[in-house]
Amino acid sequence: MPPIIKYFGSGFTEKLKTSFRVRLFAGITALILIVSSGFAFLLFYQQYQTQLDKRKTEGSLMAKLLARDVRLAVFSGNRDEILQSARGIMSLPDVQSVEIFNREGLLIGRLANPYRQDISYSVFSELIPGLLNRQLEEHLIVGRHWGGDPEAAIGSVKVTVDESRAEARLNKTIFMALLATMLFLAFGILAAFKLAKSMSRPIAQLSACATALKNGDDSVRASIETSDELGDLAQSFNSMIEAIRMRTKDLEEALEELYQLNVALEDKVQKRTDQLEGANRELESFNYSASHDLRAPLTRLAGFCDALREEYAEKLDAQGIHYIDRISATGEQMSRVLAALLTLYQVQQREMTPRSLDLSELVSAVAASLRQREPERDVSFIIQESVMIYGDMKLIWLALENLLGNAWKFTKGRSDARIEFGKMEKNGDTVCYIRDNGAGFDMAYYEKLFQPFQRLHNNDEFQGTGVGLAIVQRIISRHGGRIWLESSEGVGTTCYLTLPKGPEEHGAGLKGAGR
Amino acid sequence: MREFRILLVEDNDDDRFLTMRIIKKLPFDLSVETSKNGEEALNTILKELAAPPSLVLLDLQLPKISGISLLANIRKKYSLSELPVIVLSSSDNPGDIKLCNEMGISGYLSKPLDPAELQGYLETLIRP
């Protein structure tokens, strides 16, 4: 489809609003249309008037000539001469009929071509002057009008003229005028199109450059070589692109530098992390082999203590037996510590398989096992039901054993011993708590609580390995939770825990196995 | 019924003494032989092929021939597939345990031995 026609497809009005080129083109075209149609109308009007005047003049001239020609013949009543004069007029082009009347208005001579109904005719009449005074006769001789006084007329002539040829000529003129208009219009539209295109091309090019620039191509340049305002605009545009390119380059260099710095930093961090992890692994494996390998000699120690007691009891006095008991008890204590260390290691190494757990049920079960271990103690448990969490059953159980074990241990000696378990909202988090009314501790030593082998109580008062809370803290942090304690000496201790409620909260802790 | 003979293969003198002591506390009529290493144990077994021990308590960590090689020898080379063996080990290496189970063992006890555990285990084996 040629580009001009394309503009007149659907959406032309839309294009008129959005495209400078279309608007320019449409404006120029409209202007040409108005001007050329105005010209055509003026031309046509003038031609029409000229033709009309010419015909009128010709018609009346013929009638006047005839009237003068037949004057003498009518005067004398010579019919042959009358017809002779009429024939002269008839021979002129487009004359349909010639009629001559006498003073009384009676037809005294008539020549006519066949009458046609589809053709329009014009009729021109003229009086035949009679005898005139001298002045008027002179007028007549030089061709001027004699005054046309009907009293002085001796008859009249009537010339009918065929208008068809004149009309055809007029039609031809109109046709030519229209054709010329059309040609003007066509050339005008073509010129308007070219003009619009040539004017909008630089703008379209600038626009394309701007789009390319937006898409990150800063190598584009507007190639408009004209020295007009558009050329200036293109030049400013090009220098703007150059400025942008320089700035982008600077920015990229800065970014690259930053990136390199970042990479170097990450490298360093990775190296440090690797070192730390290596050290940590070494420490863990030392912990493992120490706790594992030390158990063999301890078992031997216990075995020989048994042998001594069983085979040499009668040879020893009470003091000797007491020493053996002390050796044995010390060995057992050490065994417990080593077992706890091993547990600490295993807690860190264990592959977690988390699932939804009813913490209340686990607390009840641990409470039951504590009661079974020391049935002589009277401790009341108040356990809130259906506290649900998401975690590894074995690890959570171990944590509860330690926490409830502590509460159980530190309420020893109280007749109204009470251990509560439940959950509460604290700062928007669901927090589980285990509260006892036991011995409590001085919050000044809080920092020591979670370090292995740090004990706040004398071993004679309350037995323990000093590893329990460290184990609990590792378990809770592996679940992505937090643990903290509030205590008051002689009043009791409350332990708070946050634990995930569902798999979506159970994030980083899972992957941190072995760290 | 013939006497219940236990062969204890253990390289550590103290452990051998103490384990023997635990076994002897059991209220059964039994005798305990001991070997310090795999070679010695193999010799003891081969000496009376017709009347092998009733049970072997085998430590896996042994000098010269290891516990696992010894077990392989007993089972394959000398076709003593019926001889009951209880493996004692301080390493909880799952590969070792799997290997032992494939060759056929009556049980597995981890070291250090818990006297009560060993006694209970033996009682169920000896009591018909």
Interface residues (C-beta under 8 A of the other chain):
Chain A: H292 D293 R295 A296 L298 T299 R300 G303 F304 D306 A307
Chain B: D14 D15 L18 R21 I22 S90 K111 P112 L113 P115
